[in-house]
Amino acid sequence: MPGSASRRTVLAAALAAAAGTAAAEAATASDRPAVPEPAPDPAPGGAPVGAPGGVANRFWSTYTDWRTGHAEGTRAVAGRRPGLVLDAPLGRTDYTDPHTGRTSAWEYARWTSPAHTPEVPATEAIASWNARTPAGTWLQVELSGTYSDGTGTPWFVMGRWASGDTDIRRTSVDDQSDGRSSVWTDTFAVDDPASGLRLASYRLRLTLYRRPGTTLTPTVWRVGAMASDVPDRFTVPASAPGLARELAVPRYSQNTHVGQYPEYDNGGEAWCSPTSSQMIVEYWGREPSAADLAWVDPAFADPQVCHAARFTYDFQYAGCGNWPFNAAYASAYPDLNAVVTRLRSLTDLETLIRAGIPAITSQSFRKEELTGAGYGTSGHLMTVIGFTPEGDVIANDPASPTNEAVRRVYLRREWENIWLRTKRYNASGKVVSGTGGVCYLYFPDRPTPAQRKALQAVGVL
């Protein structure tokens, strides 16, 4: 999103303000009663993974995982891709869509994960999920936890999501805080990390919705969170080059879509995330059908990018940059998994590229900090597709004038630092936030042995 104001910048400013404020607004939590405290996470099959460097992931995706959670009207289904479905509704509820004003009745059921204690007591947590929501269904993902001082959080809404946009408008939820932590679009964050307060454990809750009187159901294949406590840093240690390889990833420019579909944030610089997502979806051999694209103006080139923008759009954030919504969009394609996580270094990215797995990375920088970019940005997504023999980064950067110009080579040391740092100086000399190594990883449900090994090495499987 070159040149645009990013919610990550807003997050940094808000956290700074919150640290000096004695009181905060009450949390927007679910209006449904909490379920009994589940048993601690049994961690079957090595599923919870901790990575050095302040990052730990836990994803529930196996048949055993679904059966170990607390089910209220949901059912685990076995098969090639085990999942969770709505079986016997707990009851009905009305939902008033804040973006349409329309109130509709829905049947619902719930699943709550076991309480999970990550290896890393966290200052931040980002949930992500893989699901299918046929027309007439949708889902909500929530997070609740215990702080390091033994007190608890309310249930925070991490997203209300549907793969379509006719039943509800997919949305994040603003103004969620308990005075100690807040949710900023898609990120749970401790308001004052310097106080030492941390999220020591957490649970996730899925609520599945369907039209009353039907047998429709969402199917969820994966849900989890990345918990992290990445130390504040303006610079990061340099890694040594270790791989020369380039993956054949399709190239799409976001800038060829300037002015298209104002209702989905107007194309151009606002579409870096869905444009990057579409590149990787197609790298894995998936794409929208002709019927899926029938709504796009036939005069527009690369209609699949317009499609990705529409179906990643967060109506509350008013943009396409919601990280979990992009992952959920990708996972709606057949047998494709997607997670939001953090990596530790370019060595981790080399591990993935070596196994044939590209990554979508989030970074912010001034124009002079990244040689050859030609722009500065407060928040931008690009796709890492390889490394040169010298170790420099080969990226499909959607902030390019044409598809042909998307492939860029960026100096390793510059690129590594702008991606992994958590603090930086903006053009006005003000200290603002960096993303600390955030990335999206999309990969097949049945990875090859080499791919599985690489994903395990970076803490995802």
C-alpha positions in Angstrom: 0.0 0.0 0.0 2.7 2.5 -0.9 2.0 6.0 0.3 -1.2 5.1 2.2 -1.8 5.4 6.0 -1.7 1.9 7.4 -3.6 0.5 10.3 -0.2 -0.7 11.6 0.8 2.9 12.0 -2.5 3.6 13.7 -2.0 0.6 16.0 1.4 2.0 17.1 -0.1 5.4 17.9 -3.1 3.8 19.7 -0.9 1.6 21.8 1.2 4.5 22.9 -1.9 6.5 23.8 -3.4 3.5 25.6 -0.3 3.1 27.8 -0.9 6.5 29.3 -4.6 6.2 29.8 -6.0 4.9 33.0 -9.3 3.7 31.7 -10.5 2.2 28.5 -13.8 1.3 26.9 -15.4 -2.0 27.9 -14.8 -4.9 25.6 -17.2 -5.8 22.9 -17.6 -9.5 23.7 -20.1 -12.2 22.7 -23.5 -11.8 24.2 -23.7 -15.6 24.7 -22.7 -17.2 28.0 -19.2 -18.6 28.2 -18.8 -22.3 28.2 -17.1 -24.2 31.0 -13.3 -24.0 31.1 -12.1 -26.8 28.7 -9.3 -29.1 29.8 -5.7 -28.0 28.9 -4.6 -28.6 25.4 -3.4 -32.2 25.1 -1.1 -31.2 22.2 -1.5 -34.3 20.1 0.9 -35.2 17.5 3.2 -32.3 18.1 0.6 -29.9 16.8 1.5 -26.8 19.0 4.7 -25.5 17.7 7.0 -23.0 19.3 9.6 -21.2 17.3 12.7 -19.4 18.8 12.6 -15.6 18.5 9.4 -14.9 20.3 6.8 -16.7 18.1 4.6 -19.7 18.7 1.8 -21.2 16.6 -1.0 -23.5 17.4 -3.5 -24.7 14.8 -6.3 -27.2 15.3 -7.0 -29.2 12.1 -7.1 -33.0 12.8 -10.0 -35.2 13.6 -8.5 -35.6 17.1 -8.2 -31.9 17.4 -11.8 -31.3 16.7 -12.9 -34.0 19.1 -10.8 -32.6 22.0 -12.5 -29.2 21.9 -15.7 -28.5 23.7 -18.6 -29.0 21.2 -22.0 -27.4 21.6 -24.0 -28.5 18.6 -21.0 -29.0 16.4 -19.6 -32.3 15.1 -16.2 -33.4 13.9 -16.1 -35.0 10.5 -13.3 -37.4 9.4 -12.0 -37.9 5.9 -9.3 -36.7 3.7 -9.6 -33.2 5.2 -11.1 -33.5 8.7 -13.3 -30.6 9.7 -15.9 -29.2 12.0 -19.6 -28.7 11.0 -22.8 -27.5 12.5 -24.8 -30.6 13.6 -27.6 -29.7 16.1 -28.2 -26.0 16.6 -28.2 -24.6 20.1 -30.9 -22.2 19.2 -31.6 -19.1 17.2 -30.2 -15.5 17.4 -30.8 -12.3 15.6 -27.8 -10.5 14.0 -28.0 -7.0 12.8 -25.4 -6.4 10.2 -23.7 -3.0 11.0 -22.9 -2.4 7.4 -26.4 -3.0 5.9 -28.6 -2.4 8.9 -30.4 -5.7 8.1 -31.5 -7.9 10.9 -31.7 -11.7 10.2 -32.4 -14.8 12.3 -29.7 -17.5 12.4 -29.3 -20.9 13.9 -26.0 -21.4 15.6 -23.6 -23.9 17.3 -20.2 -23.5 18.9 -16.9 -25.2 19.4 -14.3 -24.0 21.9 -10.7 -25.1 21.8 -8.8 -26.4 24.8 -6.9 -23.8 26.7 -3.5 -23.6 25.1 -0.4 -22.3 26.8 2.1 -21.2 24.1 5.9 -21.5 24.7 5.9 -17.7 24.3 3.9 -15.6 26.7 2.6 -13.1 24.2 2.2 -9.4 23.7 0.2 -10.1 20.4 -1.9 -12.8 18.9 -3.4 -13.2 15.5 -6.0 -15.8 14.7 -6.5 -17.4 11.3 -8.9 -20.0 9.9 -9.6 -22.1 6.8 -13.2 -22.7 6.0 -16.0 -23.0 3.5 -19.2 -21.1 4.1 -21.9 -21.9 1.5 -24.5 -19.3 0.8 -26.8 -19.1 3.9 -23.9 -19.6 6.4 -21.2 -17.7 8.1 -18.9 -18.0 11.1 -17.4 -16.0 13.9 -13.9 -16.5 15.5 -13.2 -15.3 19.1 -10.2 -15.4 21.4 -10.2 -15.4 25.2 -7.2 -15.8 27.5 -5.5 -15.7 30.8 -2.9 -13.0 31.6 0.4 -13.6 33.2 -1.0 -12.2 36.5 -3.7 -14.9 36.5 -6.6 -12.6 35.5 -8.7 -13.3 32.4 -9.8 -11.5 29.3 -13.3 -11.3 27.9 -14.1 -13.0 24.6 -12.7 -10.8 21.8 -14.2 -11.1 18.3 -11.3 -11.7 15.9 -13.5 -11.8 12.8 -17.0 -12.3 11.4 -16.5 -14.0 8.1 -18.1 -15.5 5.1 -16.5 -16.4 1.8 -19.4 -14.6 0.0 -20.9 -11.2 0.8 -24.6 -11.6 0.2 -25.7 -13.0 3.7 -23.5 -10.8 5.9 -20.7 -8.3 5.2 -17.5 -9.9 6.5 -16.1 -7.6 9.2 -13.6 -7.0 11.9 -15.0 -5.4 15.1 -13.7 -2.1 16.5 -13.7 -0.7 20.0 -12.8 -4.0 21.8 -10.7 -3.5 25.0 -10.7 -4.5 28.6 -8.4 -1.7 29.6 -5.3 -3.9 29.4 -5.4 -5.3 25.9 -7.2 -4.3 22.7 -8.1 -5.8 19.3 -6.9 -3.7 16.3 -8.7 -5.0 13.2 -7.1 -8.5 13.3 -4.5 -8.3 16.1 -5.0 -8.8 19.8 -2.3 -6.6 21.5 -1.4 -6.0 25.1 -1.8 -2.2 25.5 1.5 -1.7 27.5 4.0 -4.4 26.9 6.6 -2.5 29.0 4.5 -3.3 32.1 5.5 -6.9 31.7 1.9 -8.1 31.3 1.6 -11.0 28.8 -1.1 -13.3 27.4 -0.1 -16.6 29.1 -2.8 -18.9 27.6 -5.7 -18.6 25.3 -8.7 -20.4 23.8 -10.4 -19.9 20.5 -14.1 -20.2 20.0 -15.9 -20.8 16.7 -19.6 -20.0 16.3 -21.1 -21.5 13.1 -24.3 -19.9 11.7 -26.9 -21.0 9.2 -30.3 -20.0 7.9 -33.0 -21.4 10.2 -34.7 -24.6 9.1 -32.0 -25.6 6.7 -29.3 -28.3 6.8 -26.6 -25.9 5.6 -23.3 -25.7 7.5 -20.0 -24.0 7.3 -17.1 -26.4 7.3 -13.9 -25.4 9.2 -10.7 -27.3 8.4 -8.2 -25.3 10.4 -8.3 -22.6 13.1 -5.5 -21.4 15.3 -3.4 -18.4 16.3 0.1 -17.1 16.2 1.2 -15.8 19.6 4.3 -13.6 19.7 6.5 -11.4 21.9 9.0 -10.0 19.4 11.4 -7.6 21.1 11.4 -4.0 20.1 14.2 -3.3 17.6 15.1 -0.8 14.9 17.6 -3.2 13.3 17.9 -7.0 13.2 21.0 -9.2 12.9 22.0 -10.0 9.3 21.6 -13.5 8.1 24.1 -15.2 5.7 22.9 -16.2 2.2 22.1 -19.8 1.9 20.1 -20.4 -1.2 19.9 -19.4 -4.9 16.5 -20.4 -6.3 13.5 -18.7 -8.0 9.9 -20.0 -8.1 7.7 -19.5 -11.1 4.9 -17.4 -9.5 2.4 -15.5 -11.6 2.9 -11.7 -11.7 0.1 -9.2 -11.1 0.3 -5.5 -10.7 -2.1 -3.7 -8.3 -1.5 -0.4 -10.0 -3.2 -1.5 -13.3 -6.4 -1.5 -11.2 -6.3 2.1 -10.0 -9.9 3.4 -9.8 -11.6 0.1 -10.1 -14.4 -0.8 -7.7 -14.4 2.1 -5.2 -16.7 0.0 -3.0 -13.7 -2.3 -2.5 -11.2 0.5 -1.8 -10.6 1.7 -5.3 -7.9 -0.6 -6.6 -4.3 0.6 -6.9 -2.2 1.0 -3.7 -5.1 -0.4 -1.6 -5.0 -3.8 -3.3 -1.5 -5.0 -2.4 -2.7 -7.8 -0.2 -5.3 -9.4 -2.5 -3.1 -9.0 -5.5 -0.3 -10.9 -3.6 -2.8 -13.5 -2.4 -4.0 -14.1 -6.0 -0.4 -14.6 -7.2 0.1 -17.4 -4.7 -3.3 -19.0 -5.1 -2.5 -19.3 -8.8 1.0 -20.6 -8.1 -0.7 -23.5 -6.4 -2.9 -24.2 -9.5 -6.1 -22.7 -8.1 -8.2 -20.0 -9.7 -11.7 -18.6 -9.7 -14.0 -20.0 -12.4 -15.5 -18.1 -15.3 -18.8 -18.0 -13.3 -17.0 -16.6 -10.3 -15.7 -13.8 -12.4 -18.9 -13.0 -14.3 -19.6 -10.0 -12.1 -16.3 -8.2 -13.1 -16.4 -5.6 -15.8 -15.1 -7.4 -19.0 -13.1 -4.3 -19.8 -10.8 -4.9 -16.8 -7.7 -6.9 -17.3 -6.8 -9.6 -14.7 -10.4 -9.9 -13.3 -9.2 -12.4 -10.8 -7.4 -9.6 -8.9 -10.7 -7.7 -8.7 -12.3 -11.0 -7.4 -9.7 -11.3 -4.7 -10.2 -7.7 -3.6 -13.9 -8.2 -3.3 -13.7 -11.4 -1.3 -11.0 -10.2 1.1 -12.6 -6.9 1.8 -13.3 -6.0 5.4 -16.3 -3.7 5.6 -15.3 -2.3 9.0 -11.6 -1.7 8.2 -12.8 -0.5 4.8 -10.0 -2.2 3.0 -8.6 -5.5 1.7 -5.6 -5.6 4.1 -7.1 -7.8 6.9 -4.5 -10.5 7.2 -6.7 -13.4 8.3 -9.4 -12.5 5.7 -6.7 -12.9 3.0 -5.7 -16.3 4.4 -9.4 -17.4 4.6 -9.9 -16.3 1.0 -7.0 -18.5 -0.2 -8.1 -21.5 1.9 -11.6 -21.4 0.3 -9.9 -22.9 -2.9 -9.8 -26.7 -3.0 -7.3 -28.3 -0.6 -5.4 -25.2 0.1 -4.3 -24.3 3.6 -3.4 -20.8 4.7 -2.0 -19.3 7.9 -0.9 -15.9 9.3 2.4 -16.2 11.2 5.7 -14.5 11.8 9.1 -15.7 10.7 12.5 -15.1 12.4 14.8 -14.3 9.5 15.5 -14.7 5.8 16.9 -18.1 6.6 13.4 -19.2 7.4 12.2 -17.8 4.1 15.1 -19.6 2.3 13.9 -22.8 4.0 10.4 -22.3 2.5 11.6 -21.3 -0.9 13.9 -24.3 -1.1 10.8 -26.5 -0.6 8.9 -24.6 -3.2 6.7 -22.5 -0.9 6.6 -18.7 -1.6 5.5 -16.3 1.1 3.6 -13.0 1.3 5.4 -10.6 3.6 4.3 -7.3 5.2 6.7 -4.4 5.6 6.9 -0.6 5.8 9.7 1.7 4.9 10.8 5.1 3.6 11.7 5.4 0.0 15.4 5.6 0.6 15.4 2.5 2.8 14.8 0.1 0.0 16.9 0.6 -3.1 15.0 0.2 -6.3 11.5 0.3 -4.9 10.9 3.9 -5.9 8.3 4.5 -3.2 7.8 4.6 0.6 5.0 3.0 2.4 3.4 2.8 5.9 2.3 -0.8 5.1 2.7 -3.0 2.0 2.4 -6.6 1.0 4.7 -8.3 -1.5 5.5 -11.9 -2.5 8.9 -13.4 -1.9 9.6 -15.9 -4.7 13.3 -16.6 -4.4 16.9 -15.5 -3.9 19.7 -14.6 -6.2 23.2 -16.3 -6.1 24.3 -13.2 -4.0 21.5 -13.8 -1.5 19.4 -10.8 -2.5 15.6 -11.1 -2.4 13.5 -11.8 -5.5 10.0 -10.4 -4.9 6.9 -10.1 -7.0 6.1 -6.6 -5.8 2.5 -5.6 -6.9 3.4 -1.9 -6.5 4.6 -1.9 -10.1 3.3 -0.2 -13.2 2.7 -3.3 -15.2 2.6 -7.1 -14.7 5.9 -7.4 -16.5 7.5 -5.0 -14.0 6.4 -6.9 -10.9 9.5 -9.0 -10.5 12.0 -7.0 -8.5 15.4 -7.8 -6.8 16.0 -6.1 -3.5 19.2 -5.9 -1.5 19.2 -8.6 1.1 20.3 -6.5 4.1 17.9 -3.7 3.4 14.9 -6.0 2.8 15.6 -8.2 5.8 15.7 -5.2 8.2 12.6 -3.5 7.0 10.6 -6.7 7.2 11.8 -7.9 10.6 12.1 -4.7 12.6 9.3 -3.7 15.0 10.2 0.0 15.2 11.2 2.5 12.6 11.4 6.3 11.9 8.9 7.6 9.4 9.5 10.5 7.0 8.7 13.0 9.7 11.2 11.4 12.1 8.5 10.0 14.3 8.9 6.5 15.8 6.3 4.2 14.4 5.8 0.4 14.3 7.1 -2.3 12.0 5.5 -5.7 11.4 8.2 -7.8 13.0 8.2 -10.5 10.3 4.5 -11.0 9.6 3.7 -13.2 6.6 1.0 -15.3 5.0 1.8 -18.8 4.1 -0.4 -20.7 1.6 0.3 -24.4 1.0 -1.4 -27.6 -0.1 -3.4 -29.7 2.3 -1.2 -32.6 1.4 2.3 -31.1 1.3 5.2 -33.1 -0.1 7.7 -34.5 2.5 10.1 -31.7 1.8 7.3 -29.1 2.1 6.1 -30.6 5.4 9.6 -30.6 6.7 10.1 -26.9 5.8 6.7 -25.9 7.4 7.7 -27.8 10.5 11.0 -26.0 10.6 9.4 -22.6 10.6 6.9 -23.6 13.2 3.7 -23.9 11.2 3.1 -27.7 11.1 
